[in-house]
Structures are given as C-alpha cells and as structure tokens.
Amino acid sequence: MRDTPSILPLTVTDLVFEAGGRRLVDRIGFTVARGGLTVLIGPNGSGKSLTLRLCHGLLTPAAGTVSWAAELGTIAGVKRHAMVFQKPVMLRRSARANILHALAAAGLGRGERAERCAEALERFGLGVLADRPARLMSGGEQQRLAIARAWALRPQVLFLDEPTSQLDPGATRQIEEMLAALRGEGMTLVMATHDMGQARRLADRVLFLHRGRLVEDAEAHAFFTGPDSPEARAFIAGDIVW
C-alpha cells in the first residue's frame, strides 16, 4: 500500500439526489483530503446517509459529481474505499468466511486472502469467534466484523454510516477506539452520526447538513464552540430542527 497512489482528495461538486419527486440532497459540495475523521451530522432526514452512499457509488446522483484524485477511485480493478453500514450485512457463513468472501470478490489470490483474513481477525479481536456463524454474533461483534472485513480490503477511505447507533455503551466504546486507531494509522474516515458526544470525541472536521443542504463545514472544535448558523446552534443545543 505504500507504493499505491492516493485516491484523495475526494471532491464532491453540486451533488443532487432526488426520489419520489423530492430533492433529498441539494447541491452539496466539499472536499476530503488525506487523513483525519470527517463527521457528517444533522437532523434525521438531512441527507447524511444519502451523501455517504453517493460518495461510495451505491447511488447515482441526479446532478453533480463525485470524483477522486486522478480518477484513482479504483486502482488495479479494486476499489480503494469501503463502507460500513448501521446494520451490518452478514452472509450466512462464519466470521472467517465473511472476510474471505469479500477478499475473493476483490480478486485476491487464495494465499493472500488467508493471510489478510487471519490478520484482520487478530487485529479486531475476533480470532476466538472466527468459526462462529456471523449472524449469531452480537451486534457489537457483527460491527467489529464489518470493520475487520472492510479493513482487510486495505481501503484508503472508510465510510461509516452511524456504525454505533444500535450498540450498547460498551460496544460503542470499542468501535470508537478502533476508529481512533485507524485514524492514527493514517486511514481517512468519513462518518455519519446522530450522536453529538461521539462527534465531539472523534471528529477532526464537521459537515453539518440540514434539509439536504450543507450548512456548515468547519474544524470540529470551532463548530462545537461557535457554530455560524442558527440551525447548527439549535441542533447543538438539543432543540428540534426541521
């Protein structure tokens, strides 16, 4: 990976997404440079999850563009960005087989698949659960597996859509520690969350969305101590923002 060109910056320009006759993402634009953890926050329905899916390529915008540096979003036929969802999608297989399947789908050879899988299981504390059916694991274990599976693909950018919203405080703390470690190792993370405490703990940068629009783009400390917009001030205060 040291010799792999960087796919960053990610540049989002005038992004629009519509469904059911409604504009749900309205001319959003921002750039994500290498490193750090960018958090998307905002009220329910503000467009956070849709924006992540548009960036990852799971949805097609009605207008606007999502572009990677030098068109390197895919290198050697393999995407260099991965996504972890609010509710992990697990195959009816063991934890180990879930990781191996993702690596096989990425085109890796048998030997490298086995090596990366073992490394991921060990890295995220899943070695003793390797042969357990993934769908019988607890919510926190499944989310750790989802992150391990994504990490095994060696992404340069990891998108996370409210990864701890269904977890108890202990499991949430474990996931946050994992994300902080990945950031410390240089991985670029972009995460949607509705948890203000989590955003304060983890964010380097905040993108505040409201009604499908990007209202503020600020360094995290500046945002939480003195947001510019009345919508952001109300949101931080815990008021209902429509």
Secondary structure, 3 states (H helix, E strand, C coil): CCCCCCCCCEEEEEEEEEECCEEEEEEEEEEECCCCEEEEECCCCCCHHHHHHHHHCCCCCCEEEEEEHHHCCEECCEECEEEECCCCCCCCCEHHHHHHHHHHHCCCCHHHHHHHHHHHHHHCCCHHHCCCEHHHCCHHHHHHHHHHHHHHCCCCEEEEECCCCCCCHHHHHHHHHHHHHHHHCCCEEEEECCCHHHHHHHCCEEEEEECCEEEEEEEHHHHHHCCCCHHHHHHHHCCCCC
